[in-house]
Structure formats: structure tokens, C-alpha cells
């Protein structure tokens, strides 16, 4: 039965339209949208109908299926959520700092697998600078995201001053340049910090990733919540061989890897290591 037309919606959005959106984003990006996301999907994609001049979701979805790459990019960008902050889940960065200080294999490579607008990888870079006492730290950070819009923000490295609230006054001075004039109220990442991070677009469902093995740590925080369990296992299976045997996998506070116990084991505080790794106990 067709869904009733809602008077508060500009465009008719049927249950069939919603199911088709769910299938398209799952097939393309592995994102599993629940039924509770219907209003969110409508709100975000209604903007794409207005932008393209199309009058119905049926026409819009048909337009996507014709293979318009620019609109596919806009479609995916519309349905990805980018909630982040500097030093989010701060205990991870305390542990990362100690981990970096004790690394004997150098140079060190870290991967932020869902960089969003850049706060996570820049927090990783700041941690590396503090661990080694300068911007010449032997640390390279690669940072990827599916959403091309947020990657542009990463590259720019410009944030409202209020986004720096978790940083100390010393960290703000050391790592950011505060804007003046028409840029007042904003801060830009210093070039020395920016140079430590390489940003690139990546779909975690892609058959191959342009990433070399021997990563020292992977941050994959608050990513798996968007995938179903089989997709999570598939992604984690590809991450495992990229990580050094004594490397660390950082996950989000709401993510547990019980279904991937054949790949990773909990080391402590939502941090994982290879199954079979010589355990060192919980990180300090």
C-alpha cells in the first residue's frame, strides 16, 4: 500500500522511494539506514530535488540510476553524518601519545579511516607533535572519508573558534592561526601541522584501497555503527593485514567487535589489537 501524502512535505515520498534509497546507499557505500531515518533521508534529499530541478523522488532516483557521477557524489554526501570534535574520546589520545613515544620502528604511519571535517586526524597530528616535541615528528598521518564535501573542509583546515574549546590555550597558540578582520571568529591549522596529514577520498566498500601495509595504528571510530555486521566484518578483515602485528585499532565508545573476535581482541578502553598478538595488558 502506498504511503499517504504528508501535507508537511513539499515532495511526495513513498515507502517505496525510501526503500529504494536505502538499497542504493547500502549497495554503494554499505551504509545501513534504519526505518527511523526516513525523515532525515527526506529532508536531506529534498534539497537535491530542488538543486536538480526534479519534481519527484521517482524522477530523482531514476536520474541517479542513469549514472550521473556528480549527483551520485552529492547523494552520498547528503546521507553521510559527520559528527566530530577535536580530541573526541580524549583517553584515546592519551594512550596514542604514550604509544608513539614507545615506538621503535620509525617512521610511523597512522590512518584516520573516517576523517570527517578533519578534527580527528589533526588531533592525531597534535598528539604526535607533543609526543616527539616538535613538528619534525617521525609520524605520517593518512586520512580518508567517503564524503568529498568534508574532505574540502579538511584541506582548508579552517574552524570556528568555538570548535577549539577542548584545546588548551597553549595548544591553540601552537597549532592554530586565529583570523582577523573578516576572518575573525575562525582559526586555521598551521601549515606545519597541515603538512603532517594527507587527505584522500575512500569508499570503505571499494574492492581495493590505496593504502600500504605496516600501519602502526588505525582510527576507525564511530564508523561501524553505520554498517551491518557482515559489512563490518568485511571491512575489518581488510584492515587487519594493513596493521602491524603490534599495532592498535581505535574504535568508538559504542562499538564492540564481538562478531570479529577472529580478527581483533580487546586490549582495553575500546582499543583493539591483532588476535594472536603478544598482549601487553591494558594500555595505561
Number of C-alpha atoms within 10 A of each C-alpha: 6 8 11 10 12 11 8 7 12 13 16 19 22 18 15 13 18 19 13 14 21 20 16 19 18 18 12 13 18 21 23 16 20 9 12 8 12 16 13 12 18 21 13 15 20 22 12 18 17 12 9 12 10 15 14 17 21 15 12 20 17 11 15 15 12 9 10 10 11 9 15 17 14 15 20 18 17 18 18 16 11 15 9 15 17 18 21 15 14 12 13 19 19 15 15 20 19 15 18 22 12 10 13 8 9 11 11 18 18 23 24 24 24 24 28 27 26 28 21 23 30 25 19 26 25 21 21 29 20 16 18 15 10 13 17 12 19 16 20 19 22 19 26 23 23 22 26 19 15 18 21 15 14 27 16 14 20 20 20 15 16 10 14 19 12 14 14 10 10 9 13 17 12 13 22 22 15 19 15 10 6 7 12 11 13 18 22 18 21 16 12 14 21 19 13 22 23 15 19 19 16 18 17 22 19 11 7 10 12 7 11 10 13 16 24 24 25 25 23 19 22 17 16 21 15 18 17 14 14 11 18 20 19 13 17 19 15 15 20 20 15 17 23 16 17 17 20 23 24 21 22 19 12 10 14 16 19 11 12 17 13 13 19 22 19 20 17 13 16 19 22 21 24 23 16 12 13 10 13 8 9 10 14 10
